[in-house]
Amino acid sequence: MSHSSPLHHFLRHVSIPPDPHLLPTAFKSCPTLPLARALHAAAEVTGLVRDPFVASSLLHAYLRLGTTANARAVFDGMPRPQRTVVGWSALVAAHAARGEAEGAWRLLEEMRRDGGVEPNVITWNGLVSGLNRSGRARDAVVALVRMHGEGLLRPDATGVSCALSALGYVGLVSVGEQLHGYAVKAGCRVDACVVTALIDMYGKCGRAAEIVRVFDESSHVDVASCNALIAGLSRNTQVSEALRMFREFVSWGLELNVVSWTSIVACCVQNGKDLEAVELFREMQAQGIEPNSVTIPCVLPAFANVAALTHGRSAHSFALRKGFLHDVYVSSALVDMYAKCGRVKDARIIFDAMSSRNVVSWNAMIGGYAMHGEAVNAVRLFHSMLVCKQKPDMVTFTCVLAACTQAGLTEEGRHYFKEMHAEYGVSPRMEHYACMVTLLGRAGKLDEAYDLISDMPFEPDGCIWGSLLGSCRVHGNVDLAEVAAEKLFRLEPENAGNYVLLSNIYAYKKMWDGVNRVREMMKDVGLKKEKGCSWIEIKNKVHMLLAGDDSHPMMTAIIEKLKQLNVEMRKLGFVPSTDFVLHDVEEQEKDDILAVHSEKLAVALGLISTSPDTTLRVIKNLRICGDCHEAMKFISSFEGREISVRDTNRFHHFRGGKCSCGDYW
């Protein structure tokens, strides 16, 4: 504190000794430890430290400033009669809040043994609350059980709220239900904090129906309980119900805060409702609610997922104006957003400008390079990460292996796969094996990939067999494809994509009996092929195009543009590859089916809606097919446009008739 502080000025110039009424006030407002010690010295000199009110105020000042040792020294210096339950409780709560569970328990025993003081409800509340807030939820539950076991005290509304929070973290829903019953009997069930804590506890324990029931039974609705409800529904993937309830809160005229809006935006993003998240973010700002440093990294993935680069740039500018870029999570989310929107160079600029980085930052940038097929840059950055003494984690190695996979760096991939455990103690998980299966499979080493699967230390999941099936599609290996597909049909009976992939392999080999057999299997299970869906941002608006859907207001013009492109392509010798269609139909009908793949619709919309120098950025929910990949190369050359397509696997940057993937995808 500066020397011009009123308290410091008082210590230097007061001519009358401070009295026992003035010092407690000074201790209460004391902002720094050195000043507290100076005031303590003044109290010692004047003898006022022996006054119970002065000593108690000094004790609480030291605890507030985080020095339990000084506080304990003051407490031990107090006469025995002055060591009341209030002082003991404050010391217990302070140790608990610092995560010092053992110290808190020792104090509890000492207050009984040496002090002759029994803990009261405030003592237990401080113990449970402090342990829970310091991340020691299990210890908090132990305290609750012990409190109940002694049978001497009954928790009040504060204690119930703290205990419910701890129970939610450790997932003890059965004990939570008992505490819920106690709250009803004790009459504190109507307390607003208890209601919020009950909703939070049931949400963390996966009891979605109970969340809504507690909320509906509450006689008092406030912002805290509404926020807990949205968070609980989101955690249990009840996104439609969360959106419905949120709209109700808005219609009630409830004064929702930034936490409310951030919660519903995060709920949408986490559950695949990206367009809704974008719209809610805009609505939030229209309502005059200013985003904070938590909101920005929550909404940026939505912009990335629907290629809303303009919105992402606006959020970047806002974060810059507000000084949020110093937050490592905001900057890391920006790196991720720019990379996923096709601007990997912009992502690197943000990354290089970061004042501090954590493993999330490094992973975002390495993953960005992997997504764009820039394996050399990904590997180089990985080594820079090691030079900077940042320890890689399992996500880091997933990104590095994915980069090797995209570029066909088989030997390098093998090296990092072995090194991750031997050098860095990161045990390979399912996703690492999936990368290796894809890496080997795409290199044509299908038998080696199968052997790797057979030697896995745990049972392979659908992701592993799916990687093998995808590689079989690339190399037309029917026998191994049928083995992988059989596993997948057992593991993921409702995943239509596996049936479609096997059918594609049969179609590629013109094995129409196999195609029909798979079609019948899908019919028996009641499955339909997932429709292709693509997004493109045009003039600040995100457009969604669905394969086979003519509902877009500009569909007539879109189809006309595609017909024109088809004519030009045929004139120049481009013939669509019909190996990528599932059905055994006439060639012309196949052409028609291919013509309306969603990425083609999106590109056609972009061509007719933007100036000739505009880069088109498209995101697709499925992998781009071979025909569309060839068509994009042609369109980029014929129209003189740069076209970026991000599918579920990687980015394809088309320019001048070539793709950045080098046709290795």
MARBAMI-192866 format. One record per residue (C-alpha): residue in three letters; x, y, z. Coordinates in steps of 0.05 Angstrom, whole numbers, plus 5000, padded with zeros to 4 digits. Layout:
BEGIN
ALAXYZ/...
***
This chain:
BEGIN
MET500050005000/SER502450714985/HIS505051165042/SER499151625030/SER494251105056/PRO489651385111/LEU491350795156/HIS498850895146/HIS498051635156/PHE494251495221/LEU499951055248/ARG505151595234/HIS501452215259/VAL496452015312/SER498152345378/ILE492851985420/PRO493651235429/PRO488550835389/ASP482650585429/PRO479449895429/HIS473750145385/LEU478250435331/LEU483149865323/PRO477949325305/THR475349785250/ALA482449885225/PHE483749125225/LYS477248995187/SER479149475131/CYS486549305129/PRO488449105057/THR495548845064/LEU499548385110/PRO505148895125/LEU500049405147/ALA496448885190/ARG503048725224/ALA504249465236/LEU497449535268/HIS498848905308/ALA505249225334/ALA501449855354/ALA496449425392/GLU502149065427/VAL505549725447/THR499050015475/GLY497049365508/LEU490449355470/VAL492048685441/ARG489448385506/ASP482648685492/PRO478048115468/PHE475048525411/VAL481748765386/ALA484848065390/SER478847755354/SER479148285299/LEU486648175291/LEU485547425286/HIS480447505230/ALA484748015194/TYR490547525191/LEU485946965167/ARG482947415114/LEU489947585089/GLY491746845085/THR496846765141/THR494246215187/ALA500946195225/ASN500246925248/ALA492946805264/ARG494546195306/ALA499946585344/VAL494847125361/PHE489746595382/ASP494746235426/GLY496446895460/MET489247015480/PRO487146835551/ARG483746155554/PRO476646445567/GLN477246875504/ARG478546265460/THR471246185442/VAL467845745390/VAL467946335342/GLY475546365341/TRP476445615337/SER471345575280/ALA474846125242/LEU481545755247/VAL478345095226/ALA474945415166/ALA481345765144/HIS485345115144/ALA479744765106/ALA479345325054/ARG486845235041/GLY485844495029/GLU489344315094/ALA484443765114/GLU489143445164/GLY490544115198/ALA483144265202/TRP481643595235/ARG487343685285/LEU484544365304/LEU477644055313/GLU480543545361/GLU484644065397/MET478844535409/ARG475243965445/ARG481243665481/ASP485144285502/GLY480144835494/GLY474144475523/VAL469844775468/GLU464844365428/PRO464144525353/ASN457544825333/VAL453844855266/ILE458145445244/THR464445025256/TRP461844445214/ASN459344915159/GLY466145245155/LEU469644565152/VAL465044265098/SER464744905057/GLY472245035061/LEU474244325042/ASN469344334983/ARG471745004956/SER479044794960/GLY477744184917/ARG477443684975/ALA470243454962/ARG471442754989/ASP474143035054/ALA468043485057/VAL463542875051/VAL467442535106/ALA466243145150/LEU458843115134/VAL458342375152/ARG462242485216/MET457843075235/HIS451642645224/GLY454742055260/GLU456042445323/GLY448742625325/LEU450143255364/LEU448443755310/ARG443643835252/PRO446144225191/ASP442544865174/ALA440945125103/THR448245355094/GLY450944685115/VAL446144305071/SER448044735010/CYS455444625021/ALA454543875032/LEU450343794970/SER455644134928/ALA460943654954/LEU456443044942/GLY455343274870/TYR462843284858/VAL463942574883/GLY457442304852/LEU454342034916/VAL447142124894/SER444441634947/VAL447242065003/GLY444742684966/GLU437742394965/GLN438042275040/LEU440342995051/HIS434643225005/GLY429742855051/TYR432943175112/ALA432343865080/VAL424843745069/LYS423843525142/ALA428144085170/GLY424244605131/CYS430344875093/ARG428244565026/VAL425145245007/ASP431645615019/ALA434045904952/CYS441245654963/VAL438844954980/VAL434444934916/THR440445144873/ALA444944634908/LEU439944074898/ILE439344224824/ASP446944254818/MET447843604856/TYR442743214815/GLY445643504751/LYS452643274768/CYS449942584787/GLY446442494720/ARG439342544746/ALA436042994694/ALA428842844715/GLU430443034787/ILE433443694764/VAL426943904732/ARG422643634789/VAL426544034842/PHE426044664800/ASP418544574786/GLU417144454861/SER420945084881/SER416545664903/HIS422146164891/VAL425446234823/ASP431846644819/VAL437546724770/ALA442046244810/SER437145674806/CYS435745814732/ASN443245794717/ALA443945144756/LEU438144844717/ILE441145034649/ALA448044764670/GLY444944114696/LEU440843994633/SER446944134590/ARG451243654630/ASN446043114617/THR445443274542/GLN438343544550/VAL439744124502/SER432644184474/GLU429744224544/ALA435144724565/LEU433445174506/ARG426045124520/MET426945314593/PHE431645874576/ARG426546174528/GLU421446124583/PHE425946504631/VAL426847054579/SER419247094568/TRP418147154644/GLY422347784643/LEU427447474690/GLU433747904694/LEU438647384668/ASN446047544676/VAL452347394636/VAL452946714671/SER445946524646/TRP447446704574/THR454346394576/SER451345744604/ILE446245674548/VAL451445844494/ALA456145324523/CYS450344824527/CYS448944914453/VAL456244854432/GLN457444234474/ASN451343894444/GLY452444054371/LYS447544644365/ASP452645124336/LEU447945564296/GLU443545644358/ALA449645834398/VAL451546374347/GLU444546654348/LEU444146654424/PHE450847014427/ARG448147564381/GLU441747594421/MET445647654486/GLN449248274460/ALA442748564434/GLN439948494505/GLY445648924530/ILE449248354566/GLU456748424555/PRO460647774545/ASN466347634593/SER472847244589/VAL468946594599/THR463746734546/ILE468746844490/PRO472346164493/CYS465445844501/VAL462646144436/LEU468946124392/PRO468245364378/ALA461245494350/PHE464046014301/ALA469445514282/ASN464544934272/VAL460245324222/ALA465845714188/ALA463246374216/LEU469946724207/THR466947424208/HIS463647294275/GLY470046994301/ARG473947614280/SER468848064315/ALA469747654379/HIS477247724371/SER476648484365/PHE472148504426/ALA477048084467/LEU482648544445/ARG478849174467/LYS477148864534/GLY484148614548/PHE481947884548/LEU487747644505/HIS492047594568/ASP487447014588/VAL490946384562/TYR484246044550/VAL481546614507/SER487846634465/SER488045874458/ALA480745874435/LEU482446404383/VAL488145974357/ASP483345394351/MET477945824318/TYR482546114264/ALA485545434249/LYS478645114241/CYS476345694197/GLY482045554149/ARG486546124172/VAL492345734201/LYS497246314190/ASP492746774231/ALA492446234285/ARG500046224287/ILE500246984294/ILE495746944355/PHE499846364383/ASP506446734375/ALA503547354409/MET501346984472/SER504847224534/SER504146544567/ARG502145864540/ASN499645214570/VAL498944524541/VAL492144714512/SER495345284472/TRP500744834443/ASN495644284427/ALA491044784391/MET496645014345/ILE499644324333/GLY492544064320/GLY491244644272/TYR497344464231/ALA495143724231/MET488243914206/HIS491344304148/GLY496043734130/GLU502144144150/ALA505743564184/VAL512643874180/ASN510244494218/ALA506444064268/VAL512643644284/ARG517144264286/LEU512444594336/PHE512243964377/HIS519743994385/SER519244744403/MET514344544457/LEU519444064486/VAL524844594484/CYS520245054523/LYS519644514577/GLN512244434566/LYS510543704580/PRO506243394524/ASP499843034543/MET495542504509/VAL492243044465/THR499043284441/PHE500842594416/THR494042514383/CYS495343164344/VAL502442954325/LEU500242264302/ALA494442564264/ALA499343034228/CYS503642434209/THR497442074184/GLN495242664140/ALA502042704106/GLY503441954103/LEU509542004149/THR509241274168/GLU516241204199/GLU515641854238/GLY508841634264/ARG511740974288/HIS517241354323/TYR512641814362/PHE507841254379/LYS513640864412/GLU516741484443/MET510341744477/HIS510641214531/ALA518041064533/GLU520241794538/TYR514242174565/GLY510341664605/VAL503941764564/SER500641084555/PRO497441004486/ARG489941054489/MET484540864439/GLU485341494398/HIS492841384390/TYR491740674365/ALA486440944317/CYS491441434288/MET496540874279/VAL491440424246/THR489640984198/LEU496941154186/LEU498740434169/GLY492340304131/ARG492940904086/ALA500140704071/GLY497340034046/LYS499939644105/LEU493139354122/ASP495738704150/GLU500439074197/ALA494639514218/TYR490538894233/ASP496238584273/LEU496839224314/ILE489439184331/SER490238444351/ASP495938624398/MET492439204433/PRO492539154509/PHE485139314512/GLU478939144471/PRO478739574407/ASP472640024401/GLY468740264341/CYS473740814326/ILE479240304315/TRP475239844270/GLY472440464234/SER479540684219/LEU481040004189/LEU474640004149/GLY476240694121/SER483040454099/CYS479939844066/ARG475540324026/VAL481840694001/HIS485240043979/GLY479039643959/ASN480439074008/VAL473838714013/ASP475938134058/LEU478838564113/ALA473139064105/GLU468038514120/VAL471938324183/ALA472039044207/ALA464739164188/GLU462438544226/LYS465838814289/LEU462739504278/PHE455739224269/ARG456338904337/LEU459539504372/GLU455340044338/PRO448939734311/GLU445640404301/ASN451340764266/ALA449040824193/GLY455941064171/ASN459040374180/TYR453840054134/VAL454740614083/LEU462340524083/LEU461839774071/SER456639904017/ASN461440403984/ILE466839873983/TYR462139373949/ALA459839913900/TYR467040093883/LYS468239353866/LYS461439333830/MET459138793878/TRP451738993874/ASP449338383913/GLY453538623971/VAL450639323964/ASN443539043965/ARG445138604025/VAL447639204065/ARG441639614043/GLU437039064070/MET440939034135/MET439939784144/LYS432539704129/ASP431839144180/VAL435239564234/GLY431340184214/LEU437340604195/LYS437941154144/LYS444341444115/GLU446142094150/LYS444942674103/GLY450843094081/CYS450643794109/SER455144384093/TRP455845084120/ILE458445714086/GLU458846424113/ILE456746964064/LYS456247704083/ASN456147564158/LYS450747034152/VAL451846284158/HIS448045864107/MET446645124118/LEU445844674056/LEU443143964060/ALA444143434007/GLY437643313970/ASP434143904004/ASP431344453960/SER428744914016/HIS434245444010/PRO431146083980/MET436646113926/MET436245373907/THR433945503836/ALA439945953822/ILE444545453858/ILE442244873813/GLU442845313751/LYS450045473770/LEU451644733781/LYS448644553713/GLN452945093680/LEU459144823715/ASN457344113694/VAL456944323622/GLU463644673626/MET466844083661/ARG464443593608/LYS466844053552/LEU473844033583/GLY473743283592/PHE471843223665/VAL467442603676/PRO464342493745/SER466741883782/THR460641483799/ASP464240993844/PHE462341413904/VAL454741283899/LEU451640713937/HIS446240473890/ASP446440043827/VAL442840553782/GLU443740833713/GLU449841283703/GLN445741913689/GLU441841823753/LYS448441743790/ASP450842403761/ASP444542733788/ILE445642453857/LEU452842693859/ALA450943383833/VAL447043553896/HIS452243363949/SER451943894002/GLU459044163991/LYS457444293917/LEU451144663936/ALA455045093986/VAL460545253935/ALA455345423881/LEU451845893930/GLY458546213946/LEU460146313872/ILE453646673857/SER453547083921/THR460647363927/SER465547763886/PRO470547383842/ASP476447503889/THR472947213951/THR475646573981/LEU470046063994/ARG470345694060/VAL465845084069/ILE465144604127/LYS461943924118/ASN459243434170/LEU461742824131/ARG468042654092/ILE468342964022/CYS467342433968/GLY472342303912/ASP467842603858/CYS466743253897/HIS474243283911/GLU475643253836/ALA470043743821/MET472844243871/LYS479544223837/PHE476344363770/ILE471944933798/SER477845263832/SER481445293765/PHE475545463720/GLU472746003767/GLY479646253790/ARG477446183862/GLU480745923925/ILE476145423958/SER477245134028/VAL473144524049/ARG473744244119/ASP470843554126/THR470843104187/ASN478042904173/ARG481943514150/PHE482244154108/HIS482544134033/HIS485044784002/PHE483544813928/ARG487345303885/GLY488845313810/GLY486244603800/LYS490344293856/CYS488844093928/SER493444203988/CYS492643464007/GLY496343253944/ASP490642753933/TYR493042373995/TRP486842364038/
***
